[in-house]
Amino acid sequence: MRVVSVRNLLIAIFALAALPSFVPPSTVAATPPTYTVHKVGAYGGEPSIWSDSRGYLYSTYLHGDPNILRSTDHGTTWQPLKSADASTGDDCIVADQANKLYWCNLAGSQCIHPLQGDIWKSIDEGQSWTYSQGAYSNVGGNNPLCTSSDIFGVDRQWVDTYIKPGGTTDNATVYFFYHDFSAQSNVYVNVSHDGGKNFDAPIDLMTSFDPAAADTVAVETASICNTIPTAVRTVKNGPHAGRVYAAWLAADATSLATGCDFSQAQAFHNLVVAWSDNDGVTWTPRIAYDGGFFHDASSPFASFALDDQGNPYNAFTMNKDWDQTCTSTAVSTPQTPNCESDMYVNYSPDAGATWTTPVKVNTDTGTHWFPAIAVGQPGQVDVAWLRSPYVIATDANGKQHPGGCNPQECGATVPWNLFAGQTLNLGTANPTWSTTQVTTQPMHEGDICNLGIACPPRFSNRHLADFISETLDENGCAHINFADDKTANQVSSADQTGGTCLTHAVPFVAAGPTPSVTPLPNTSGGSAAPAWTGIALPAAVVLALVLAILPAARRRLRRG
């Protein structure tokens, strides 16, 4: 029998105490958050919000010039920054640990190819921007393929950064994540190792999976010709600092019969998460949740976040209890609660290896779409979503057909409002949620099309585009960015002004003196942008694209 000395026992105890663990609070003594809604700027779709380590908020959305704005007072007032590119498609904004800004854009004015992605960086608080070069962005003095340098068109790009210990913003690792419109609709990441000055060639995640990973084949099969990128996020703190996660939605091989990404008519029932610990060279994929056939999480996107120890979380809406009694063809028959789309969260307590069963957030009846999430320390979660009090009818794949249901449910006057939820004990057996209706007047009325680029112009409403977003400031208080095309006709921020804020570690890397900033005027609103309806592809083009991808997709299915 081995004798353990007191000294060694103490060493072991302290070593165990130092290990990271997912131990959220077991009791809740919290005050539900309260919010005040402020104007960010003139109307535009799918606003993206980010907080740097000082609590400065940045918002970008589908609009002309200005399309990047900043708040230095936790959302109360907003000032326009210099636009990197007045031509915007999908966009997003983040700050690195040194508070330097990175702006992503789609279909900008910098290159020849119409569907490529760009990255711009600002080191002077958004007064000027530097363009990021791609692997093939400078060919013969021209810029045919932008930062993404993908020979096919790309879509729904995201960006995040990581400054390694001892590093600076000049050698930050930057990840540019998107999917393309190739024969297989794969997801890709471009990596920069010099703070965003130059990006390497695209890395195809599907061909970079660890072949020994348990979910490799399942993820490859689920992602055949259909992916919806959710986010790319880097771990700044904790035992997995430096890890990068990529998240996306996927359906299954039946997408080949429904038009793949070009129609988005299939049920995206798989939430996929993959991670890399070697700067994106190889990836370990996991199916974080599979809702099963006919259960759709793409209304329109899901949302993804990390806690301050690097554990990943999904927020999504899904018609999880939908069955064959639900139909969009019985126009005169209102839908029952089992047909509705509800708000859910699931997470991994061990950095992606295993995932929990989704927890339902809302307790009311209605339709719940447009999820957003922000997370503090493990188990502390803020979420947001849009809600209509009516259960909107959907087809067998969870899609609402414009004009295909009872006018009371999805007619022109159906109200939508912003809701928010918070839990401080998600990791317990019975997590408790506080929920709040944030907007007192509808921020949208009528149809919300969830068919992506296949939404028919003039017959459907895609004014809000595809998402809302949420972030935590330096105090852990929540800020929600959303578009309001009904009451205020503007982009708004719902800023937490009361109640319990989350606890979280704020990553920061000293970057020397901050450049002096010329004072900027508060947002005037600018010229109103036309209601955004997205890119609509003619039916003939969609059919041609589907026929083009079928051979390669079938080969991939046989190979899997």
N, C-alpha and C positions, 0 to 999 in steps of 0.2 A: 504494500500500500504506500502510495506516494504522499509525503508530508509537504504541505504548502506553508511556507513561512508567512508571518504576519506582513512583512514588507512586501512580498510578492502578491499577497492577497489585496493589499491596499492599492498596489500598482494596477492590478486587474480591475478593481472597482472603479478607479479613476479613469482607466482606459474605456471601460464600458460607458461611463457617464459622458464621455466626450464624443461617443459615436452619435451621428445624426439619427433621428427617429421621427416617425410621423405620429406625434402624440398631441392631437388638438385638445382644446379645453373640454372637459367632461360636463361642465355646468355653464350656463349662460346667464350673465347678469348684464344685459346690454339694453341700450335705448335704441329703438329703430331709427334708421337714418331719415333725415328730412332734407329736401332739396329745394333749391331756388333755380329757376330757369332764366338764363341770360342769352342775349343775342350774340352769336359769333360773327355772322356776316350774311350777305345776300344769299338767296336760296341756291342750293346745289345738293346733289345726291351723295349717298354713302360716305359721310364724313368719318375721318380717321383721327383719333386723338391720342396724344402721348404726353407724359409728364417727365421732365428731367429731374435730376437729383435735388434741384432747388425748389421744385414745385412749379416751375414755369410750364404752362400748358401750351401745346402746339396742335393746331387743327388744320387739316387739308381735306379738300373735297372737290367734286366735279363742278368746276366753275372756271370762268376765264381769269382775268387778272383783276384783283388778287385771288390767289387760291391757297395761300399759306398764311396762317394767322397765329398770333401769340397772345397769351394772357400772363401777366406777372402778378395778378392778384386773385389767383385761384378761380378764374372764370368770370369774375364780375364784369371786367371790360376786356376787349380784344383789340389788338392792333394788327393791321396788315403788314406782312413782311414782303420783301422783294420776291417776286415769283421767279422760280428757276426756269419755268417754261409756261407760257400762257396757254399752250395747247395741252389739254389734259384728257386722259382716258381714266383707267383705274389708277388710283394713287394711294400713297401711305406715307407716314413720317415717323421716325424714331430718333432718339438721341443716344449717343454712346455714354460710357461712364464718365467721360470728360465733358459732357454736355454739348458735344458737337452734333450737328443735325445731318440726317440723311433722308432724302426725299425720293420716293420711287414714283414712276409715272409710266403710263402705257400710251403708245401711239402719239408720242410727242413730235416736236418739229425738228429733232436733231438728226434723223437718219432717213434713208430712202424707203426701207421696208415699212409698210403701214401698220403692222402689228408686232412691234418689238417693245422691249422694256428698257427704261433708263434709270440710272441712279445719279443723283446730284448730292454734293456735300457742301455744307456751310460751316466755317470755323469762326464766323463773326456775327453770330446771333441772327442769321438770315438776311444780312445786308448784301451779301454776294454769294454766288454759288459756283462750284467747280464741277464740271461734267466728268463722270467716270467712264473710262475707256474700257470697252469689251475686248475679248480676244480677237474678234474679227471686225471691230468697229471702224478701223482705219485701213481701208483697202483702196490703193490707188489714189489716195488723197480724199476719198469719199467715206461716208459712214453708212454702209448699207444695212448693218444689222444691230446697231445700237449697243448698249451695255450687255444686253442678254445674249447677243451673238448666236441666236438660235436660227437655223435655216428655215424653220417653219414659223408661222405666226405664234405668238405667246399671249397669255391672258392671265389675269388675276394674280399679279405679282405682289410679293411681300419682302420686307428687308428687316434684318436685325444685325447687331454688332457685338463684339466682345474684345475688350482690351485685356490681354494676358498680364499676369503679375510682372511688374517691372516695365511694362510697355506704356505707350502713349497713344493718343489718337492717330498719330502718323503711321503706326504699324498695327492698328486695330484689324482684327479679322471681321470681314463683312460678308454676310450671306444674302444672296438675292435668289428668291424662291418663286417658282411659277409653274404652270403647266403649258403645254403647247398644243397646237392643232395638227399634230403629225398623224401618221397612220395608227398610232397607239395611244395618243393623248397621255403621254407620260408626264411625270413631274420631274423638274430639274432644279439644280442649284448652281449658281456661279459664285465663286469665292474670291475675295480680295484679301491679300495679306499685307497691303500697304495703306490701310485706312481708307480704302475706296478709290484710290487713284486709278488702279488697274484691276480688272477682273479676269480670272482664268476662263477657259472654255467651259461650256455647260457640262455638268455632271448629271447623267441620267440615273436617278435613284433606283429605277427598276433593274438596271444592270449592275448596280453597286450594292445590292443587298447581300448580307451575310448568308451564304447558302445553307448554313447550319441552323439559322434562326427558325424557330418553330412555325412562324407565320409567313415565311417568305412566299411559298407557293400560294397560300390563301390570299395574300395581299396582291400578288401579281394577277391572279385570276379575277379578283374583285375589281381591280382597276382597269380592266380591259376597256379601252376606248372611252373611258369616262373618269374624270377626276375633277374635284373642285378644291383647289388649295385653300386652306383655312388660315394658316399662319406659319411663320418660321420664328423661333424664339431661342435665344441663347441663355444658358445658365450663368448667372453672374456671381452667385454665392453658393456655399455649401460643398458637399463632398463631390459633386459632379460639375463644379465650375469649369466652364469651357465647352461643355457638351452643347450641341445644337440639336433642336427638335424641329421636324417638319410635320405638319398635320394636314390631312385632306379628307374629303368625303369621297366615297366610291360606291358603286352599285354592284353589278355582277355581269355575267356574260350575256344576259338577256338584253343588255343595252344595245347589242348589235342589231336587234330588231326594232328598237325604238328611237334610233337616231343619235346615240352616243351623246357626246358633249354638245353637239350642235342643236339638239332639241331639248335636252335636259328633262325629257319626258319620263325617264325611268325613276324608280325609287332609289335614292342614294341612302341605303340603309346601313352602310359600313362607315364607321369613324376610324380612320387609320392614323397612326402616329409612328414615326420612325426617328431614330436618333443616331448621331455620329459622335464618336469621341476622338476622331483623328482629322478634324478640319474638313469633314464632308467627303472623305475619300471612300469610306465604306459605311453602310447603314444597317441598323437592326430594325426591321419593321414589326409592328404589332397591330392587330385589330383590337382597338380599345373597346369597341362595342359594335355588335351586329344586331340590328333591330329585326332582321328577317324580311323576306319578300313583302312588298306592299306597304312598308313602313318607311317614310321618307324624312330625312333630316336636312333637306336642302330647301328650306323655305326662308330666305333663299340660301343662306350660308350657315355654317356652324361657327363657333368662336372658341378660341384656345388660349390658355394662359399657363404660367408657371407660378408656383409659390416661391417664397424666398429661399427655399432649400433645393429648388430644381425639380420638384415633383409636378407632373403635367395634369391639366384639367381640361375637360371639354364642357362647353355649354351648347345645348342644341334643342331645337324644338322638333317634335315628331308625333305623328298619329300612331302612337305606340299600341293603342288598343283597337285600331281600325280592324273591321272584319267585313265580310261580304254583304252584310246588311246595309253598309254605307255606300251611297252611290251619288253621282252628280247628275244622273239622268232624270231622276224623279223631281222635276222642278217644283212641284207643288208640295213636296214633302220635306219639312224642316228636319235637320239632322239631329241625332241623339248624341249625348255626351261621349259615348265610346268612339265616335267618329272624329273627335276634335284633336287638334294638335296642341300638345302641352309643352311646358318648359322643363328641361331636365339638365342635371349636372352629373358627370361621373369623373373619376380621378384615379390616379395611380399613387399609392402610398410608398412605392419603392422605385421611383424614377422611371416608370414605364414598363417594368417587367410584368406586373399584374394590374388588373383594372377592376374597379368596383361596379356593382350593379347601379344603373342610373337612379338618381334620386329625383323625384318630382318636386318642383318648386311651388308652382301655383296650386291653389285649392279651389279656384273658381271655375266656372264653365265659360267656354268661348273658344276663340281661335288665338293661338299664341305663336307669333312668328318673330323673326329678327332678333336672335339671341346675342347677348354680349356678356363678357365675364372679365373680372379682375380679381386677383388673389393676393393675399398678404402672407402671413406665416401659415404653415400647414393647417388646413381645416377652416381657415377664415376666408370667406368668399362673398363677393358682391356680384350680382348679375342684373341684367336689364333685358327687357323684351317689349314688343308691341302687342297689344291685345285688342281684339274686337269682342263684344259681348255675344256675338252670334257664332254658332258652329258652322263654319263654311264647308260646304260639300266639296269633296275631292274624288278623283277617280281612283282606280285600283292601285295607282302608283303614288298616291298622295298629292296629286297635282290639282289645283283649282283651275277649272276651265273658264275663261272669261265668258260671262253670259250663260254659264251652264248650270246655275243653281238658283234657288229661291231668291228673288230680289231683296227680300227682307234680310237675307244672310250676306249677300255679296253685291248688293246694288250700289248705286252711285252715292247714297247717303249713309252707308254703313260707317260708324265712327271707329277710329283707332286711337288709342292712347298709349303713352309710355308708362311702363311699370318697372319697379326695381325691387330686388330682393337681397337679403343678407342672412348669412348664417355664420356663427363663430364656432360651430362644433360639427362640421361635416363628417369628420372621421368617427363619430360615435354611432351607436346602433340606431338611434332615433334623432337625427339632426333636426333642429328647429329653425324655421325660416320666418323672418319678418318680411312682409311684402307691402309695397306702397304704390298707389297710383300717383305718378309724378305730375303729369299734365292734367290740368283741370278742365281744359277744353280740347276737343280732338285735334291731333296734329296731322291727321290724314283722314280722308273719307273715301269710301268706295273700294274698288278692286285693288288687290296687290298681286301682280302676276309673279309666279314663282317658276317660270319656264326659261329663265335666263335670256339668252340672245334670241330664242325662238318666240318670245312674247310678241304677238301680232300688233303692229302699230295701228293706232286708232281704235283697236278693239280691246285693248287691255291697258292697265295702268302700271307703269314701271317708274313713276316719278321718283320714288324713294331710292331707286337703284337696288342694291343687294344687301346692305347691312347698316347697323349702327355700331358704335364702339364705346369702350369704357376703359378708364385708366385710374390709377391711384396716385395722388400727389405725395409729397415727401412726408406728410402726416398720416398717410394711409386713408385719406378721405376720397370718396369716389366722385368721378366726373364722367358724365355720359354725353356723347356727341350724337345728335340725331337731326334729321331733316324734318321740317314742318312745312307742308305745302297746303295747309288748310287754314289755321288760325293766324299765324304770324308770317307765313311765306318767307322763311329764313332758315338758316342753320342755327341750331341752338345748342347750348350746353346746360345740362341739368347738373348743378354743382352742389355737393353735399355741404350743408350749412349747419347741420345739427345731428344729434345722435352719435352712436358709436362708430368711430373710424377703425379700420383694420390696423393691426400691428405688422410691420414688415421692415426688413433690412433694406436700406437704400444704397445701391452700389454707386461708388464714386471713385474716380481716379483724378488726382490733382493734375491740372493741365496748364499751370502757370497763370499769369494775369489774364482776366477776361478782357477782350477788346472793348474799347469804348463804343457805345451804341448811340447812334443818333435817335433822339426821341421820335416816336412814330405817333400819328394821330389815332384816336380810337376809331373803330370800324364805323364807316359812314354807310355801309351797305352796298355802295357801288351800284353799278347797273345790274338790274335783275337778269339772271340767266334764264333761258327758256327751260321749261320742264324737261328733265332728262328722260328719254325713253330707251336708252341703250342702243346697242348695235343690233339691228334687225336684219337677218339674212333671208333673202327670198327663198321660197320653198324649193325651187329648182337647184339653188346653190347648196342648200342643206342636203338634198338627195344626192347630188353629185359628190359631196364630201363623204357622205356615209358609204356610198358605193366604192369610193377610193380607199377607205380604210378597211373594208371587210377582209380582203385577202391577208393583209398583215396581221390583223386581229385574230383571224382564224388560225394562222400559223402559231401565234403566241399562245392561244388556248390549247392547241395540241401539244405544244412544247411544255406547258405547265402541267 
